Amino acid sequence: MLNRMKNRVLDLIVAPDLPALPTSSGGPSHSSSQNFVNNKHLPDKFIYARPGFLNLSTQDELKASADHNLRPIIVPRDLNAMPWYSGYAECINSGKSQYNEDQAAFSKQILSHPSKQYPDLPYMYFGIFDGHASHGCSLAASLQFHHILHEKLVDIIELLLPKKDPVPESTIPIPLFFVKNISKDELIVGALESAFHEMDSVIDSDRDKYRNAGGCTACVALFILGKMYIANAGDSRAILCQKLPQDIFRAEIDPKHLQNGDTEYHVFSTALSWDHTPDTERPRLLSTGKINPSLMCDSYSAIEFAKKPLSRDLGARVMYRQGTMRGWAFKTLTREDLRCPTLVTGEGKRSRLMGTIGVTRGFGDHDLRALGSGALIKPFLSAQPDVNFRDLTKVISIPGDNNEDGEYGILVMATDGLWDVTEINDVAHTVFKTLKKYPTERHRYTMAAQELVARARGRINESGHWRLNDSRAAATVDDISVFVIPVYQYYKEFVEWEKLCNDTSNNKDESSEGGSSNRMNISSDEPDIEINKLVLNDDTVSDVTEAKEENIISKADVDTSVDKTNGSTIEKINDDNLDFDTRENEDM
């Protein structure tokens, strides 16, 4: 009876993202403890290191970067190694773990057409991974994921690159035994999704050969075919920071004002990913528990109550929801309802699954068990990412305004060490304020990343607590890793590649007898000159339509809405041939 009560108390504790602790009772917990002990004697798959592009080549440098008291901000030494002079900065936690469990990576690759009739297709990948319970999973993902993704893209290369007799770009020829027309966007989204699942499978298969790797979140950016794809699983985030003239919201742009430099700009941000926490994924988790009650080991309930049920409420009508219910209904409270705590406890960032873990998607955590009950948590977790994309060929730039970074946007990818203490609009203002301070320097994006990390880390006070610079509020004590990526620089490379493809196609047409046109058509149709629901501020959304004058920036095919979770703006980019809401993706 005493042990049973102790387990119930442990289930209700809001615990940090730590591995499960074995209990003194038998059952699954004992098995988990024994596996953990045996696992400790296995070797690490990869030796701990910071991202290779930081060039921390000696053990002394690695040790200095891991000073929990100073928390130095580390940036790349060689900016030429960074694609498009993109910025990166990181700092370690204040002592919650021995190592910096964040990892980051980028990779520039090419896809070659088997026929060699066309130039190679380049693409760029960025990834950021936030580990928990160990550094092993995030380190493995940073070193392996881009290889897996490349294999998935090679699988669809025949359908991505142009053919001698191209079909309309919107559809892909599929063998007769298929019944659906599949767009290139769907193929790339599928490559990202399958790469996420395979990465998780690789970590699973390594469990018996290498030391416990823990788990990690994953946020990935893929630049290919003139589009930017964001795939996210966990609570790391990607946002797009933009800066547009104030007059654009009234469809009144005077080119003379742009040339004189007296235009006022509106800075705003757009969320390109969504957090996966027990709170945001409550319906999916409760549904899993309802369908498979054995997974809860008779220790949790898949029913959520509007208020905590008490013994005095027995027999009363109380509000509840379960499974995929989003609304509330009434039921009569029974003694069975009081027996077990709910599967998901807490709200927001403090929500926990089985009182143990605060993220519900990502890689790893295959051996993680719930505190107290010893129930396996992995069946409730998922490696399925939400994938969002943005068509850069539909962005219209105003000639002569020198505002390409504002129009195409600056992509900021970061672990939750930044987002826990910084609003997304504050990030956008910090980025453009820093870029204005360094208008032409190559290190301007690095300085922006460094400034973001410095603000989130704050300063240590006399009591040894980290506080934000501009307030007495607590700064983050977590690891912080930030990428600052100029999107326009990729778009310039894509335009050059597209021109090269067209030139190659024209040369082949001229050499053929009566050859018909073989021009490549990768980019989409010309966008409508229209602005739909551009955000003026955090609380106001203004509709400005039918802006048909020349030299007006368009945000075509963009549906802007307000995220009810954190009040931030979310863009759902809809393709003509791909209409899906990534937030509603079902787990594979």
LINFEN-V287205 format. One record per backbone hydrogen bond with DSSP energy under -1.0 kcal/mol. CO is the residue of the C=O (numbers start at 1). NH is the residue of the N-H. E is the energy in kcal/mol with one decimal. If there is no record, write none. Layout:
BEGIN
CO|NH|E  CO|NH|E
END
This chain:
BEGIN
1|5|-2.0  2|6|-2.3  3|7|-2.3  4|8|-1.7  5|9|-2.0  6|10|-2.2  7|11|-1.9  8|12|-1.1  13|15|-1.2  16|18|-2.3  27|31|-1.4  28|32|-2.5  29|33|-2.4  30|34|-2.3  31|35|-2.3  32|36|-2.2  33|37|-2.2  34|38|-2.3  35|39|-2.4  36|40|-1.4  38|41|-1.1  39|42|-1.7  43|211|-2.4  51|54|-2.0  52|55|-1.6  55|57|-1.4  58|62|-2.0  59|63|-2.5  60|64|-2.3  61|65|-1.9  64|67|-1.2  67|71|-2.2  74|90|-1.6  78|81|-1.2  79|82|-1.4  82|85|-1.9  83|86|-1.9  87|484|-2.6  89|482|-2.4  90|74|-3.0  91|480|-2.4  101|131|-1.8  103|129|-3.1  105|127|-3.0  107|125|-2.2  109|123|-2.5  111|121|-3.1  113|116|-1.6  121|111|-2.8  123|109|-2.1  124|223|-3.0  125|107|-2.2  126|221|-2.8  127|105|-2.4  128|219|-2.1  129|103|-2.6  130|217|-2.2  132|215|-2.2  135|139|-2.0  136|140|-2.4  137|141|-2.4  138|142|-2.2  139|143|-1.3  140|144|-1.3  141|145|-2.2  144|148|-1.7  145|149|-2.7  146|150|-1.9  147|151|-1.8  148|152|-1.8  149|153|-2.1  150|154|-2.4  151|155|-1.6  154|157|-1.3  156|159|-1.3  157|161|-2.2  168|171|-1.4  175|178|-2.1  183|187|-1.6  184|188|-2.4  185|189|-2.7  186|190|-2.3  187|191|-2.0  188|192|-2.2  189|193|-2.5  190|194|-2.7  191|195|-1.8  192|196|-2.1  193|197|-2.0  194|198|-2.3  195|199|-2.3  196|200|-1.9  197|201|-1.8  198|202|-2.3  199|203|-1.9  200|204|-1.8  201|205|-2.5  202|206|-1.1  204|207|-1.4  206|209|-1.2  206|210|-2.5  213|137|-2.6  214|365|-2.7  215|132|-2.5  216|363|-2.7  218|233|-2.8  219|128|-2.3  220|231|-2.7  221|126|-2.5  222|229|-3.1  223|124|-1.9  224|227|-1.7  226|392|-1.8  227|224|-2.1  228|390|-2.0  229|222|-2.7  230|388|-2.8  231|220|-3.2  232|386|-2.6  233|218|-2.5  234|276|-1.3  237|414|-2.3  238|272|-2.6  239|412|-2.6  240|270|-2.0  241|410|-2.5  242|268|-2.2  244|266|-3.7  245|248|-1.3  246|249|-1.5  247|250|-1.4  247|252|-2.3  254|257|-1.1  254|258|-1.3  255|259|-1.9  256|260|-2.0  257|262|-1.4  264|246|-3.5  266|244|-2.2  268|242|-2.9  270|240|-2.6  271|571|-1.1  276|360|-1.8  277|281|-2.3  279|282|-1.0  281|285|-2.3  282|286|-2.8  283|287|-2.1  284|288|-2.2  285|289|-2.2  286|290|-2.3  287|291|-2.5  288|292|-2.2  292|295|-1.8  293|296|-1.4  294|297|-1.5  296|299|-2.3  301|343|-2.2  304|321|-2.1  310|313|-1.8  311|314|-1.7  313|316|-2.5  316|333|-2.7  318|331|-2.1  319|306|-2.0  320|329|-2.4  321|304|-3.0  322|325|-2.0  329|320|-3.0  331|318|-2.9  333|315|-2.5  341|301|-2.3  343|354|-2.9  345|352|-2.9  347|350|-1.7  348|351|-1.5  352|345|-2.3  353|356|-1.9  353|357|-1.3  357|353|-2.6  360|382|-1.4  363|216|-2.1  368|377|-2.4  370|374|-1.7  371|373|-1.6  375|370|-2.7  377|380|-2.2  378|381|-1.4  382|362|-2.2  386|232|-2.3  388|230|-3.6  390|228|-2.4  391|394|-1.1  392|395|-1.2  398|401|-1.5  403|407|-2.4  404|408|-2.8  406|243|-1.4  409|487|-1.5  410|241|-2.8  411|485|-3.0  412|239|-2.3  413|483|-3.1  414|237|-2.4  415|418|-1.8  415|419|-1.0  416|420|-2.2  418|421|-1.2  423|427|-1.7  424|428|-1.8  425|429|-2.1  426|430|-2.3  427|431|-2.4  428|432|-2.3  429|433|-2.0  430|434|-2.1  431|435|-2.4  432|436|-1.8  433|437|-1.2  434|438|-1.3  441|444|-1.3  443|447|-2.5  444|448|-1.6  445|449|-2.1  446|450|-2.6  447|451|-2.3  448|452|-2.0  449|453|-2.1  450|454|-2.5  451|455|-2.2  452|456|-1.9  453|457|-2.5  454|458|-2.3  456|476|-1.9  459|467|-3.2  461|464|-1.9  465|461|-2.8  466|475|-2.0  467|459|-3.0  473|468|-2.5  477|94|-1.9  480|91|-2.0  481|415|-1.6  482|89|-1.7  483|413|-1.7  484|87|-2.9  485|411|-2.7  487|491|-1.7  488|492|-2.2  489|493|-1.3  490|494|-2.3  491|495|-2.3  492|496|-1.9  493|497|-2.2  494|498|-2.8  495|499|-2.2  496|500|-2.1  497|501|-2.2  498|502|-2.2  499|503|-2.5  500|504|-2.2  501|505|-2.3  502|506|-2.5  503|507|-2.2  504|508|-1.7  505|509|-1.8  506|510|-2.2  507|511|-1.4  528|530|-1.7  530|555|-1.4  534|542|-1.3  540|536|-1.2  540|537|-1.4  546|548|-1.2  557|574|-1.4  559|572|-1.9  561|570|-2.6  563|567|-2.2  568|563|-3.2  569|271|-3.2  570|561|-2.3  572|559|-1.0  578|575|-1.6  581|584|-2.3  582|585|-1.2
END
